[in-house]
Amino acid sequence: MLDQETQQAITTEYQNHETDTGSTEVQVAVLTERIKQVTDHLRTHRKDVHSRRGLVGLVSQRRRLLKYLSNEDVNRYQTLISRLGLRR
């Protein structure tokens, strides 16, 4: 889980306006950070099947959000994946 300070920093970095906390960009950025944390956990604990299943769910949710964003606005999609360093 992300601590509150990390999530707040991600939200302020990727928000579209001052009160934005739930836009697609913010959600994808938070999911990306959680995916990184779970991936690091799984490098240490290779047999943790429950966390691996959670990781698959997080990746699927991020993929769906990115697909939605690419259908809505390609420019925002391209900007977001370049900022996050995703391979899409």
Secondary structure, 3 states (H helix, E strand, C coil): CCCHHHHHHHHHHHCCCCCCCCCHHHHHHHHHHHHHHHHHHHHHCCCCHHHHHHHHHHHHHHHHHHHHHHHHCHHHHHHHHHHHCCCC
